[in-house]
Structure formats: C-alpha cells, structure tokens
C-alpha cells in the first residue's frame, strides 16, 4: 500500500480512500445480503457488518500493496 494518493491535486492517505471505498462496498453488499435474506442466519447484525467491512478493507489493502515492498 502506498503512503498517499493524489486526487485532483490533493494528497489523501491511502487508508482513508480505501476506507471510503470499503464503506461503499459494504453498504452495497449489506443490501444484497438483506435482499437475499442472509441475515436470518446472523445472531448480531452490527457485528457481522463490522466484520464484513474489516474483511473488505483488508482485501482492498492487500490488492493495492506493492509487491516486494518490505516492512
């Protein structure tokens, strides 16, 4: 993951932009799960939504990371 991204000439932290993208994707996926009826099998919906957000954010972070860039 890079340190900063440039959007319209303004530097933004990469994690902020990835968080916004993950929030939008989580909202869309939540509506899809609700439409299909998948929340019937979940005991506590807010925790499932938070876990979904963290999984999507981690996946986006992994996909935007630079290969070979060590810690």
Backbone atoms as SQL, in Angstrom:
CREATE TABLE atoms (id INTEGER PRIMARY KEY, chain TEXT, resi INTEGER, resn TEXT, atom TEXT, x REAL, y REAL, z REAL);
INSERT INTO atoms VALUES
  (1, 'A', 1, 'UNK', 'N', 0.845, -1.160, 0.000),
  (2, 'A', 1, 'UNK', 'CA', 0.000, 0.000, 0.000),
  (3, 'A', 1, 'UNK', 'C', 0.893, 1.225, 0.000),
  (4, 'A', 2, 'UNK', 'N', 0.579, 2.162, -0.843),
  (5, 'A', 2, 'UNK', 'CA', 1.345, 3.394, -0.927),
  (6, 'A', 2, 'UNK', 'C', 0.990, 4.296, 0.244),
  (7, 'A', 3, 'UNK', 'N', 1.838, 5.306, 0.487),
  (8, 'A', 3, 'UNK', 'CA', 1.583, 6.225, 1.583),
  (9, 'A', 3, 'UNK', 'C', 0.473, 7.208, 1.288),
  (10, 'A', 4, 'UNK', 'N', 0.489, 7.825, 0.118),
  (11, 'A', 4, 'UNK', 'CA', -0.501, 8.839, -0.233),
  (12, 'A', 4, 'UNK', 'C', -1.004, 8.614, -1.646),
  (13, 'A', 5, 'UNK', 'N', -2.215, 9.073, -1.889),
  (14, 'A', 5, 'UNK', 'CA', -2.782, 9.065, -3.232),
  (15, 'A', 5, 'UNK', 'C', -3.161, 10.498, -3.580),
  (16, 'A', 6, 'UNK', 'N', -3.036, 10.833, -4.852),
  (17, 'A', 6, 'UNK', 'CA', -3.364, 12.176, -5.298),
  (18, 'A', 6, 'UNK', 'C', -4.704, 12.142, -6.024),
  (19, 'A', 7, 'UNK', 'N', -5.650, 12.935, -5.534),
  (20, 'A', 7, 'UNK', 'CA', -6.960, 13.057, -6.160),
  (21, 'A', 7, 'UNK', 'C', -7.178, 14.540, -6.429),
  (22, 'A', 8, 'UNK', 'N', -7.239, 14.912, -7.699),
  (23, 'A', 8, 'UNK', 'CA', -7.450, 16.298, -8.126),
  (24, 'A', 8, 'UNK', 'C', -6.412, 17.232, -7.514),
  (25, 'A', 9, 'UNK', 'N', -5.191, 16.762, -7.421),
  (26, 'A', 9, 'UNK', 'CA', -4.107, 17.589, -6.925),
  (27, 'A', 9, 'UNK', 'C', -4.003, 17.663, -5.413),
  (28, 'A', 10, 'UNK', 'N', -4.813, 16.905, -4.698),
  (29, 'A', 10, 'UNK', 'CA', -4.796, 16.913, -3.239),
  (30, 'A', 10, 'UNK', 'C', -4.321, 15.548, -2.758),
  (31, 'A', 11, 'UNK', 'N', -3.393, 15.555, -1.809),
  (32, 'A', 11, 'UNK', 'CA', -2.879, 14.312, -1.253),
  (33, 'A', 11, 'UNK', 'C', -3.820, 13.788, -0.165),
  (34, 'A', 12, 'UNK', 'N', -4.174, 12.521, -0.267),
  (35, 'A', 12, 'UNK', 'CA', -5.014, 11.859, 0.725),
  (36, 'A', 12, 'UNK', 'C', -4.292, 10.605, 1.203),
  (37, 'A', 13, 'UNK', 'N', -4.436, 10.266, 2.497),
  (38, 'A', 13, 'UNK', 'CA', -3.893, 8.990, 2.957),
  (39, 'A', 13, 'UNK', 'C', -4.589, 7.832, 2.244),
  (40, 'A', 14, 'UNK', 'N', -3.832, 6.862, 1.865),
  (41, 'A', 14, 'UNK', 'CA', -4.387, 5.725, 1.133),
  (42, 'A', 14, 'UNK', 'C', -5.437, 4.999, 1.958),
  (43, 'A', 15, 'UNK', 'N', -5.175, 4.857, 3.247),
  (44, 'A', 15, 'UNK', 'CA', -6.118, 4.127, 4.090),
  (45, 'A', 15, 'UNK', 'C', -7.460, 4.843, 4.190),
  (46, 'A', 16, 'UNK', 'N', -7.458, 6.166, 4.138),
  (47, 'A', 16, 'UNK', 'CA', -8.717, 6.916, 4.149),
  (48, 'A', 16, 'UNK', 'C', -9.538, 6.625, 2.897),
  (49, 'A', 17, 'UNK', 'N', -8.898, 6.667, 1.745),
  (50, 'A', 17, 'UNK', 'CA', -9.615, 6.388, 0.497),
  (51, 'A', 17, 'UNK', 'C', -10.080, 4.937, 0.433),
  (52, 'A', 18, 'UNK', 'N', -9.235, 4.024, 0.891),
  (53, 'A', 18, 'UNK', 'CA', -9.640, 2.619, 0.904),
  (54, 'A', 18, 'UNK', 'C', -10.792, 2.393, 1.887),
  (55, 'A', 19, 'UNK', 'N', -10.786, 3.121, 2.999),
  (56, 'A', 19, 'UNK', 'CA', -11.884, 3.010, 3.959),
  (57, 'A', 19, 'UNK', 'C', -13.199, 3.494, 3.378),
  (58, 'A', 20, 'UNK', 'N', -13.142, 4.582, 2.611),
  (59, 'A', 20, 'UNK', 'CA', -14.363, 5.091, 1.978),
  (60, 'A', 20, 'UNK', 'C', -14.880, 4.101, 0.940),
  (61, 'A', 21, 'UNK', 'N', -13.966, 3.552, 0.139),
  (62, 'A', 21, 'UNK', 'CA', -14.363, 2.556, -0.864),
  (63, 'A', 21, 'UNK', 'C', -14.935, 1.314, -0.182),
  (64, 'A', 22, 'UNK', 'N', -14.289, 0.875, 0.904),
  (65, 'A', 22, 'UNK', 'CA', -14.779, -0.299, 1.634),
  (66, 'A', 22, 'UNK', 'C', -16.138, -0.032, 2.256),
  (67, 'A', 23, 'UNK', 'N', -16.377, 1.188, 2.705),
  (68, 'A', 23, 'UNK', 'CA', -17.675, 1.529, 3.287),
  (69, 'A', 23, 'UNK', 'C', -18.786, 1.462, 2.235),
  (70, 'A', 24, 'UNK', 'N', -18.490, 1.967, 1.046),
  (71, 'A', 24, 'UNK', 'CA', -19.478, 1.913, -0.037),
  (72, 'A', 24, 'UNK', 'C', -19.741, 0.464, -0.443),
  (73, 'A', 25, 'UNK', 'N', -18.683, -0.318, -0.601),
  (74, 'A', 25, 'UNK', 'CA', -18.850, -1.722, -0.986),
  (75, 'A', 25, 'UNK', 'C', -19.584, -2.511, 0.096),
  (76, 'A', 26, 'UNK', 'N', -19.309, -2.200, 1.361),
  (77, 'A', 26, 'UNK', 'CA', -20.007, -2.871, 2.451),
  (78, 'A', 26, 'UNK', 'C', -21.486, -2.531, 2.428),
  (79, 'A', 27, 'UNK', 'N', -21.815, -1.270, 2.154),
  (80, 'A', 27, 'UNK', 'CA', -23.220, -0.877, 2.060),
  (81, 'A', 27, 'UNK', 'C', -23.947, -1.617, 0.952),
  (82, 'A', 28, 'UNK', 'N', -23.289, -1.731, -0.203),
  (83, 'A', 28, 'UNK', 'CA', -23.908, -2.455, -1.317),
  (84, 'A', 28, 'UNK', 'C', -24.069, -3.938, -1.001),
  (85, 'A', 29, 'UNK', 'N', -23.031, -4.523, -0.413),
  (86, 'A', 29, 'UNK', 'CA', -23.084, -5.947, -0.079),
  (87, 'A', 29, 'UNK', 'C', -24.104, -6.218, 1.028),
  (88, 'A', 30, 'UNK', 'N', -24.238, -5.288, 1.963),
  (89, 'A', 30, 'UNK', 'CA', -25.227, -5.425, 3.031),
  (90, 'A', 30, 'UNK', 'C', -26.639, -5.427, 2.457),
  (91, 'A', 31, 'UNK', 'N', -26.901, -4.534, 1.499),
  (92, 'A', 31, 'UNK', 'CA', -28.221, -4.519, 0.866),
  (93, 'A', 31, 'UNK', 'C', -28.497, -5.809, 0.108),
  (94, 'A', 32, 'UNK', 'N', -27.467, -6.340, -0.541),
  (95, 'A', 32, 'UNK', 'CA', -27.625, -7.595, -1.267),
  (96, 'A', 32, 'UNK', 'C', -27.905, -8.748, -0.307),
  (97, 'A', 33, 'UNK', 'N', -27.178, -8.803, 0.785),
  (98, 'A', 33, 'UNK', 'CA', -27.392, -9.867, 1.770),
  (99, 'A', 33, 'UNK', 'C', -28.791, -9.752, 2.380),
  (100, 'A', 34, 'UNK', 'N', -29.212, -8.514, 2.638),
  (101, 'A', 34, 'UNK', 'CA', -30.553, -8.301, 3.195),
  (102, 'A', 34, 'UNK', 'C', -31.635, -8.705, 2.195),
  (103, 'A', 35, 'UNK', 'N', -31.402, -8.418, 0.913),
  (104, 'A', 35, 'UNK', 'CA', -32.370, -8.772, -0.126),
  (105, 'A', 35, 'UNK', 'C', -32.506, -10.283, -0.265),
  (106, 'A', 36, 'UNK', 'N', -31.398, -10.982, -0.174),
  (107, 'A', 36, 'UNK', 'CA', -31.404, -12.439, -0.307),
  (108, 'A', 36, 'UNK', 'C', -31.938, -13.106, 0.961),
  (109, 'A', 37, 'UNK', 'N', -31.834, -12.412, 2.092),
  (110, 'A', 37, 'UNK', 'CA', -32.308, -12.983, 3.355),
  (111, 'A', 37, 'UNK', 'C', -31.207, -13.668, 4.138),
  (112, 'A', 38, 'UNK', 'N', -29.981, -13.265, 3.920),
  (113, 'A', 38, 'UNK', 'CA', -28.858, -13.906, 4.603),
  (114, 'A', 38, 'UNK', 'C', -28.713, -13.530, 6.059),
  (115, 'A', 39, 'UNK', 'N', -29.363, -12.441, 6.478),
  (116, 'A', 39, 'UNK', 'CA', -29.250, -12.022, 7.869),
  (117, 'A', 39, 'UNK', 'C', -30.103, -12.861, 8.812),
  (118, 'A', 40, 'UNK', 'N', -30.868, -13.780, 8.276),
  (119, 'A', 40, 'UNK', 'CA', -31.619, -14.700, 9.142),
  (120, 'A', 40, 'UNK', 'C', -30.678, -15.599, 9.924),
  (121, 'A', 41, 'UNK', 'N', -29.487, -15.828, 9.385),
  (122, 'A', 41, 'UNK', 'CA', -28.541, -16.760, 9.997),
  (123, 'A', 41, 'UNK', 'C', -27.509, -16.062, 10.864),
  (124, 'A', 42, 'UNK', 'N', -27.664, -14.754, 11.068),
  (125, 'A', 42, 'UNK', 'CA', -26.708, -13.978, 11.848),
  (126, 'A', 42, 'UNK', 'C', -27.357, -13.588, 13.168),
  (127, 'A', 43, 'UNK', 'N', -26.626, -13.804, 14.271),
  (128, 'A', 43, 'UNK', 'CA', -27.188, -13.502, 15.582),
  (129, 'A', 43, 'UNK', 'C', -27.163, -12.004, 15.878),
  (130, 'A', 44, 'UNK', 'N', -26.101, -11.310, 15.512),
  (131, 'A', 44, 'UNK', 'CA', -25.957, -9.893, 15.822),
  (132, 'A', 44, 'UNK', 'C', -25.491, -9.173, 14.569),
  (133, 'A', 45, 'UNK', 'N', -26.430, -8.526, 13.889),
  (134, 'A', 45, 'UNK', 'CA', -26.177, -7.933, 12.574),
  (135, 'A', 45, 'UNK', 'C', -25.068, -6.863, 12.575),
  (136, 'A', 46, 'UNK', 'N', -25.012, -5.931, 13.548),
  (137, 'A', 46, 'UNK', 'CA', -23.944, -4.925, 13.508),
  (138, 'A', 46, 'UNK', 'C', -22.543, -5.527, 13.557),
  (139, 'A', 47, 'UNK', 'N', -22.383, -6.600, 14.298),
  (140, 'A', 47, 'UNK', 'CA', -21.078, -7.253, 14.359),
  (141, 'A', 47, 'UNK', 'C', -20.735, -7.911, 13.024),
  (142, 'A', 48, 'UNK', 'N', -21.716, -8.481, 12.373),
  (143, 'A', 48, 'UNK', 'CA', -21.495, -9.080, 11.053),
  (144, 'A', 48, 'UNK', 'C', -21.145, -8.008, 10.023),
  (145, 'A', 49, 'UNK', 'N', -21.798, -6.836, 10.113),
  (146, 'A', 49, 'UNK', 'CA', -21.485, -5.739, 9.199),
  (147, 'A', 49, 'UNK', 'C', -20.073, -5.207, 9.428),
  (148, 'A', 50, 'UNK', 'N', -19.675, -5.096, 10.698),
  (149, 'A', 50, 'UNK', 'CA', -18.318, -4.649, 11.015),
  (150, 'A', 50, 'UNK', 'C', -17.281, -5.640, 10.500),
  (151, 'A', 51, 'UNK', 'N', -17.544, -6.921, 10.676),
  (152, 'A', 51, 'UNK', 'CA', -16.621, -7.943, 10.182),
  (153, 'A', 51, 'UNK', 'C', -16.522, -7.901, 8.664),
  (154, 'A', 52, 'UNK', 'N', -17.627, -7.669, 7.999),
  (155, 'A', 52, 'UNK', 'CA', -17.636, -7.553, 6.549),
  (156, 'A', 52, 'UNK', 'C', -16.809, -6.352, 6.101),
  (157, 'A', 53, 'UNK', 'N', -16.958, -5.223, 6.802),
  (158, 'A', 53, 'UNK', 'CA', -16.173, -4.027, 6.490),
  (159, 'A', 53, 'UNK', 'C', -14.680, -4.285, 6.658),
  (160, 'A', 54, 'UNK', 'N', -14.300, -4.932, 7.748),
  (161, 'A', 54, 'UNK', 'CA', -12.882, -5.206, 8.004),
  (162, 'A', 54, 'UNK', 'C', -12.315, -6.153, 6.952),
  (163, 'A', 55, 'UNK', 'N', -13.082, -7.140, 6.559),
  (164, 'A', 55, 'UNK', 'CA', -12.630, -8.079, 5.532),
  (165, 'A', 55, 'UNK', 'C', -12.442, -7.365, 4.196),
  (166, 'A', 56, 'UNK', 'N', -13.389, -6.527, 3.819),
  (167, 'A', 56, 'UNK', 'CA', -13.282, -5.804, 2.545),
  (168, 'A', 56, 'UNK', 'C', -12.122, -4.820, 2.587),
  (169, 'A', 57, 'UNK', 'N', -11.943, -4.110, 3.706),
  (170, 'A', 57, 'UNK', 'CA', -10.824, -3.168, 3.836),
  (171, 'A', 57, 'UNK', 'C', -9.481, -3.899, 3.769),
  (172, 'A', 58, 'UNK', 'N', -9.389, -5.029, 4.420),
  (173, 'A', 58, 'UNK', 'CA', -8.158, -5.813, 4.353),
  (174, 'A', 58, 'UNK', 'C', -7.878, -6.325, 2.956),
  (175, 'A', 59, 'UNK', 'N', -8.915, -6.739, 2.252),
  (176, 'A', 59, 'UNK', 'CA', -8.748, -7.217, 0.881),
  (177, 'A', 59, 'UNK', 'C', -8.307, -6.081, -0.044),
  (178, 'A', 60, 'UNK', 'N', -8.916, -4.913, 0.099),
  (179, 'A', 60, 'UNK', 'CA', -8.506, -3.764, -0.708),
  (180, 'A', 60, 'UNK', 'C', -7.074, -3.348, -0.392),
  (181, 'A', 61, 'UNK', 'N', -6.712, -3.385, 0.869),
  (182, 'A', 61, 'UNK', 'CA', -5.348, -3.044, 1.263),
  (183, 'A', 61, 'UNK', 'C', -4.348, -4.033, 0.676),
  (184, 'A', 62, 'UNK', 'N', -4.721, -5.301, 0.693),
  (185, 'A', 62, 'UNK', 'CA', -3.840, -6.322, 0.128),
  (186, 'A', 62, 'UNK', 'C', -3.693, -6.155, -1.382),
  (187, 'A', 63, 'UNK', 'N', -4.790, -5.826, -2.053),
  (188, 'A', 63, 'UNK', 'CA', -4.748, -5.688, -3.509),
  (189, 'A', 63, 'UNK', 'C', -3.999, -4.446, -3.972),
  (190, 'A', 64, 'UNK', 'N', -3.933, -3.419, -3.137),
  (191, 'A', 64, 'UNK', 'CA', -3.226, -2.211, -3.522),
  (192, 'A', 64, 'UNK', 'C', -1.789, -2.162, -3.030),
  (193, 'A', 65, 'UNK', 'N', -1.349, -3.205, -2.343),
  (194, 'A', 65, 'UNK', 'CA', 0.022, -3.206, -1.836),
  (195, 'A', 65, 'UNK', 'C', 1.010, -3.433, -2.964),
  (196, 'A', 66, 'UNK', 'N', 2.180, -2.868, -2.790),
  (197, 'A', 66, 'UNK', 'CA', 3.239, -3.022, -3.793),
  (198, 'A', 66, 'UNK', 'C', 3.976, -4.336, -3.545),
  (199, 'A', 67, 'UNK', 'N', 4.116, -5.164, -4.571),
  (200, 'A', 67, 'UNK', 'CA', 4.869, -6.421, -4.368),
  (201, 'A', 67, 'UNK', 'C', 6.356, -6.112, -4.169),
  (202, 'A', 68, 'UNK', 'N', 6.951, -6.793, -3.219),
  (203, 'A', 68, 'UNK', 'CA', 8.377, -6.631, -2.970),
  (204, 'A', 68, 'UNK', 'C', 8.699, -5.481, -2.038),
  (205, 'A', 69, 'UNK', 'N', 7.707, -4.730, -1.578),
  (206, 'A', 69, 'UNK', 'CA', 7.950, -3.636, -0.655),
  (207, 'A', 69, 'UNK', 'C', 7.919, -4.204, 0.749),
  (208, 'A', 70, 'UNK', 'N', 9.063, -4.388, 1.329),
  (209, 'A', 70, 'UNK', 'CA', 9.154, -4.975, 2.662),
  (210, 'A', 70, 'UNK', 'C', 8.692, -4.010, 3.727),
  (211, 'A', 71, 'UNK', 'N', 8.578, -4.541, 4.939),
  (212, 'A', 71, 'UNK', 'CA', 8.097, -3.719, 6.056),
  (213, 'A', 71, 'UNK', 'C', 9.078, -2.745, 6.523);
